[in-house]
């Protein structure tokens, strides 16, 4: 796995976006991502929909690689940690957290995070929030209307359409950045992508295995 980074100034802070569906906050030594949807493929299999288990394995391996690369003090997940209920894939996540017991795992709850706080803490999470303000930046799963603070959120699984030759195009996961809004891509590779326009000046940081593709719109 090759980690390629893109420096971003947002909310008066410096962040390192990366092509592995997350970003790093160097000043706080914090790895941030959203929409892990742990247990999703096992949930589908339980309900009769054939989904390969390697989808889950790839997500956790990517997280292990990011931990090895950044050596974070904190890991902050901005919602949708668990897709539905408890299953073996969620247990695998618990084992990963236990292996990295020196890291402070924190969760800002999302719309899929319906399990009890006690269950989530039993996975190894030290702190659970509905929303969290750090250094004047608000972290929340779904963007809030009329919010004056710079906001980091997830939820939408954003993607951007990249034009190719011969009237073809390719959809890439992306970070969506406006003056006071940063929307994270889904960390899980087992998610769809929403390609939708946003109002106002927007920069889309689409990424792929070899780097970034930046699209700016007024």
Secondary structure, 3 states (H helix, E strand, C coil): CCCCEEEEEECCEEEEEECCCCEEEHHHCEEEEECCCECHHHHHHHCCCCCCCHHHHHHHHHHHHHHHHHCCCEEEECCCCECCCCCHHHHHHHHHHHHCCCCEEEEECCCCCCCCHHHHHHCCCCEEECCEEECCEEECCCCCCCCCCEEEECCCCEEEEEECCCCCEEEEEEEEEECCEEECCECCCCCCCECCCCCCCEEEEEEECCEEEEEEEC
